Amino acid sequence: MTVPPAPAPTRWPQVALIVLVGTMAGSQIGKVAPSLPAIRADLGLDMVDAGWIASVSTGTAVALGLAGGLLADRFGHRNTLVPGLLLTALGSAIGSQLDALAPLIA
């Protein structure tokens, strides 16, 4: 009778980092709705413009999430994680510096 090999020990620091990064990336999707009053005040937007910002943000998350999942299945989850997180950070940094509706929606 063969004894199966012992499983590798769990690398808890890596698990904690992955959970933290996933939580931060997930918060990027939900940050627009509570931020809309401040965005409206800063940019002088009406409710229709704020609706466009919310809709484009959600639609972008859906489209890029679908594309990211397909890329992850094709090229490996580890190979797409870091570029995806870097693009998320870059998009947030750029978006925080915009001061008009059209570039914000683009």
MIVO-13908 format. One record per residue (C-alpha): residue in three letters; x negated, y, z. Coordinates in steps of 0.25 Angstrom, whole numbers, plus 5000, padded with zeros to 4 digits. Example, Ala and Ser with C-alpha at 12.3 -4.5 7.8 and 13.67 -1.06 7.14 Angstrom:
ALA495149825031;SER494549965029;
REM end
This chain:
MET500050005000;THR499450134996;VAL499550255005;PRO499950384997;PRO498950504999;ALA499250605009;PRO499850735003;ALA498950855003;PRO499150955014;THR499951075012;ARG499251195009;TRP500051295018;PRO499351425014;GLN499551394999;VAL501051365003;ALA501151495011;LEU500551574999;ILE501451514989;VAL502751544998;LEU502251685000;VAL501951714985;GLY503351644981;THR504051734991;MET503451854986;ALA503651824972;GLY505051794974;SER505351924981;GLN504951994968;ILE506251944962;GLY507151994974;LYS506452124977;VAL507252214966;ALA508652214972;PRO508252264986;SER507252364979;LEU508352424969;PRO508752534978;ALA507352584980;ILE507052564965;ARG508252644961;ALA507952754971;ASP506452764966;LEU506752764951;GLY508152834951;LEU508852714945;ASP510352684945;MET511052554948;VAL511052514933;ASP509552534933;ALA509352454946;GLY510152344940;TRP509252334928;ILE508052324937;ALA508652214946;SER509152134933;VAL507852144926;SER507052104938;THR507951984940;GLY507951944926;THR506451954925;ALA506251864937;VAL507151764931;ALA506451764917;LEU505051764923;GLY505451654933;LEU505951564922;ALA504751594914;GLY503851574926;GLY504451444929;LEU504251394915;LEU502851434915;ALA502551374928;ASP503151244923;ARG502251244911;PHE500951304916;GLY501051254931;HIS501551334943;ARG500251364949;ASN499751424936;THR500951514935;LEU501151554949;VAL499951654950;PRO500251724937;GLY501651734941;LEU501351794954;LEU500451894948;LEU501451944938;THR502451954949;ALA501552044957;LEU501152124944;GLY502552154941;SER502952194955;ALA501752294955;ILE502052354942;GLY503552364945;SER503252434958;GLN502552544950;LEU503652574940;ASP504452704942;ALA505552694930;LEU506652594927;ALA506152544913;PRO504752504917;LEU505352434929;ILE506352354921;ALA505252324911;
REM end
